[in-house]
Amino acid sequence: MFKRSFRSNDRVEKVVKLKKSYRDPAKLSKLQKSFDQSPPVGATLASPIVTFTVGKEGRLFAAHEDVLSLSPFFAAACRGQFLEAQSKRIDLPDEEPEIFSCVLEYLYKGDYYPRLMHNKRRDSWELEDAVSTPNPENRGGRGNIEATSYISSVGEHLLKDTVIYCAAEKYGLEELKRLALRKQGLQSGIEVATILRSARYAYDNTPDTDSRLRAHYLALIIRCRKTFKRSGTMQTEMESGGKLFFDLFVALCNHVDDIVEIGNSKSSKTI
């Protein structure tokens, strides 16, 4: 499943980089168009308001029912299974308020902060308010100070886009999953420990049938294997085991097989 997915020119420095640009004109045009569109018009913003109590502290959010119906999960909730009939309220005690806020922002605007911006001069995608150096106080990478978010259920900082991807999986928002994965590819300067914690979270919160985010982490570790090989955190994580590291073993074997095949192919041409 992960064969031939690990070739990259990404460089490795003292901290791992997650750099990527997007140059497919058709995809750029489609993506930019989706960001420029307004929220659904007409009846959408005149539809009933649904309130949410989110997280252990019960933070309150509100959204229009028609906007929420873009998500199969919320559409079903609004039809009654989780909805209190008179108050139109949905309780999400296990959700993270910051992540849920990003989901609502996406449903209304087609993106969430920091937004994905197209740099016409460089013909590449960048994150809004991107910074050139890491900010230790914000635990962010070079992509943006919003690279990580504290997740109370884990008790640690994780890559924010990974958690949003998993939330999008739960709420049935495929476009949001693609957006989150693209944004994560633009982050850099992330500590090994944060990457491994986030990879664990990705495995725990995505089905085996959804390999995109998992493959992203496997490819990253293989590209930056010299950095991870020196990491005590990596050693501890591998000793504790789990499906993540079996997949990594398989992916590494496939990667070595690819290199051997290339070497054999070149040898046969010179004979």
C-alpha positions in Angstrom: 0.0 0.0 0.0 2.8 2.4 0.7 5.2 1.3 -2.0 6.8 4.0 -4.2 5.5 6.8 -1.9 8.7 8.0 -0.3 10.8 9.9 -2.9 11.4 13.5 -2.0 14.1 16.2 -2.1 13.2 17.5 1.4 16.2 18.4 3.4 16.7 17.5 7.1 18.2 20.0 9.5 18.2 20.0 13.3 14.5 19.7 13.4 12.3 17.9 10.9 10.9 19.8 7.9 7.5 19.2 6.4 7.8 21.4 3.2 5.7 21.1 0.1 4.4 23.3 -2.7 1.5 22.7 -5.0 2.0 23.6 -8.7 -0.8 21.7 -10.5 -2.7 24.7 -12.3 -6.0 22.8 -12.4 -5.9 22.0 -8.7 -4.7 25.5 -7.8 -7.6 27.0 -9.7 -10.2 24.7 -8.2 -8.9 25.2 -4.6 -8.6 29.0 -4.9 -12.2 29.2 -6.3 -13.5 27.3 -3.3 -11.8 29.8 -1.0 -13.2 32.8 -2.8 -16.8 31.6 -2.6 -19.1 33.0 0.1 -21.0 30.7 2.4 -24.2 29.1 1.0 -26.6 31.9 0.3 -30.4 32.4 0.5 -32.1 30.1 3.0 -28.8 29.0 4.5 -28.3 32.0 6.7 -32.0 32.2 7.5 -32.2 28.6 8.7 -32.6 27.8 12.4 -29.7 28.3 14.8 -28.2 25.2 16.4 -26.1 25.7 19.6 -23.3 23.4 20.7 -21.7 22.8 24.1 -18.2 21.7 23.4 -15.5 20.2 25.5 -15.3 19.5 29.3 -15.8 23.1 30.1 -19.0 23.3 27.9 -17.9 26.2 25.6 -20.8 27.5 23.6 -20.9 27.7 19.8 -23.7 28.5 17.4 -24.2 27.7 13.7 -27.0 27.7 11.0 -28.6 24.4 10.5 -28.2 24.6 6.7 -24.5 25.2 7.0 -24.2 22.2 9.4 -26.0 20.0 6.9 -22.9 20.1 4.7 -21.6 17.5 7.2 -23.4 14.1 7.2 -22.7 13.8 10.9 -24.3 17.1 11.8 -27.1 16.5 9.2 -28.0 13.3 11.1 -27.7 15.1 14.4 -30.0 17.9 13.3 -32.6 15.3 12.3 -32.9 14.3 15.9 -30.7 11.5 17.2 -28.5 13.8 19.2 -30.6 17.0 19.1 -32.8 18.2 21.9 -36.0 18.9 20.1 -37.0 22.2 21.5 -33.6 23.9 22.3 -31.8 22.7 19.1 -28.7 21.9 21.1 -26.0 19.4 20.5 -23.5 18.3 23.2 -20.0 17.4 22.2 -18.2 16.8 25.5 -15.3 15.0 23.9 -14.5 17.5 21.2 -11.7 20.1 21.5 -13.2 23.6 21.3 -10.3 25.0 19.3 -10.6 22.2 16.7 -14.4 22.5 16.6 -14.0 26.2 16.0 -11.8 25.4 12.9 -14.4 23.0 11.6 -17.2 25.6 11.8 -14.9 28.2 10.2 -14.3 25.8 7.3 -18.1 25.1 6.9 -18.8 28.9 6.6 -15.7 30.1 4.7 -14.1 27.0 3.0 -10.9 27.4 5.0 -9.7 27.9 8.6 -7.0 30.0 10.2 -4.2 30.1 9.1 -5.7 30.2 5.6 -3.9 28.7 2.6 -2.7 31.5 0.4 -1.5 31.4 -3.2 1.7 33.3 -3.8 1.4 34.3 -7.5 5.0 35.6 -7.7 6.4 32.2 -6.6 3.4 30.2 -8.0 3.2 28.3 -4.7 1.0 27.9 -1.7 1.8 29.4 1.7 0.1 29.7 5.1 -1.3 33.0 6.2 1.0 34.9 8.6 3.8 32.4 7.9 7.0 33.1 9.9 10.6 32.4 8.9 11.8 31.0 12.2 10.3 28.7 14.9 8.5 30.3 17.9 9.2 28.2 21.0 6.6 30.0 23.0 3.9 29.0 20.6 5.4 25.6 19.9 4.9 26.3 16.2 7.2 25.5 13.2 8.5 27.7 10.5 5.2 27.3 8.6 3.1 29.1 11.1 2.9 29.8 14.9 -0.4 27.9 14.8 1.3 24.6 13.9 0.3 22.8 17.1 -2.6 22.8 19.5 -2.9 21.5 23.0 -5.3 18.5 23.0 -6.7 17.8 26.5 -7.6 14.2 25.8 -3.9 13.5 25.1 -2.5 16.0 27.5 0.1 17.2 25.0 0.6 19.4 22.0 -0.2 17.8 18.6 0.0 19.0 15.0 -3.2 21.0 14.7 -3.8 19.9 11.1 -3.7 16.3 12.1 -6.3 16.7 14.7 -8.5 18.7 12.2 -8.0 15.9 9.7 -9.3 13.4 12.2 -12.2 15.6 13.1 -13.1 15.9 9.4 -13.0 12.1 9.2 -15.5 11.9 12.0 -17.8 14.6 10.5 -17.6 13.2 6.9 -15.9 16.3 5.4 -13.6 14.9 2.7 -12.6 18.3 1.4 -11.5 19.4 4.8 -9.4 16.3 5.1 -7.6 17.2 1.9 -7.1 20.8 3.0 -5.7 19.8 6.4 -3.3 17.4 4.8 -2.1 20.1 2.4 -1.6 22.6 5.2 0.4 20.1 7.3 2.7 19.6 4.3 3.6 23.3 4.6 4.7 23.2 8.2 8.3 22.8 9.2 10.6 23.0 12.2 8.5 20.5 14.1 10.1 18.5 16.9 10.4 14.7 16.5 8.4 14.1 19.7 5.5 16.2 18.4 5.5 14.3 15.1 5.4 10.9 16.8 2.7 11.9 19.2 0.7 13.2 16.2 1.3 10.1 14.2 0.0 8.0 17.1 -3.1 10.2 17.3 -3.6 9.8 13.5 -3.5 6.0 13.8 -5.9 6.1 16.8 -8.5 8.3 15.1 -8.6 7.2 11.4 -9.8 3.9 10.0 -7.4 1.4 8.4 -9.2 2.2 5.1 -8.0 5.8 5.1 -4.2 5.6 4.5 -3.5 9.2 3.3 -2.6 10.8 6.7 -0.8 7.6 7.8 1.2 7.4 4.6 2.2 11.1 5.1 3.8 10.2 8.5 5.5 7.1 7.2 6.9 9.0 4.3 8.1 11.8 6.5 9.9 9.4 8.9 11.6 7.6 6.0 12.7 10.9 4.3 14.1 12.1 7.6 15.3 8.8 8.9 18.7 10.1 10.0 17.1 12.6 12.4 14.6 10.0 13.7 17.4 7.4 14.1 19.2 9.7 16.5 16.0 10.4 18.5 15.6 8.9 22.0 11.9 9.6 21.6 11.8 7.5 18.5 13.5 4.6 20.2 11.1 4.7 23.2 8.1 4.8 20.8 9.3 1.9 18.7 9.9 -0.2 21.8 6.3 0.3 22.9 5.2 -0.9 19.5 1.9 -0.6 17.7 0.5 -0.7 14.2 2.3 2.5 13.3 5.7 0.9 13.6 4.7 -2.3 11.8 3.5 -0.1 8.9 6.8 1.8 9.1 8.7 -1.5 8.9 6.7 -2.6 5.8 7.2 0.9 4.2 11.0 0.8 4.9 11.2 -2.7 3.3 9.3 -1.4 0.3 11.6 1.6 0.1 14.7 -0.6 0.2 13.2 -2.8 -2.5 12.6 0.2 -4.7 16.2 1.3 -4.4 17.4 -2.3 -5.2 15.2 -2.4 -8.2 16.6 0.9 -9.5 20.1 -0.3 -8.9 19.5 -3.5 -10.8 17.8 -1.7 -13.6 20.8 0.6 -14.0 23.2 -2.4 -13.9 21.4 -4.3 -16.6 21.6 -1.3 -18.9 25.3 -1.0 -18.6 26.0 -4.7 -19.3 
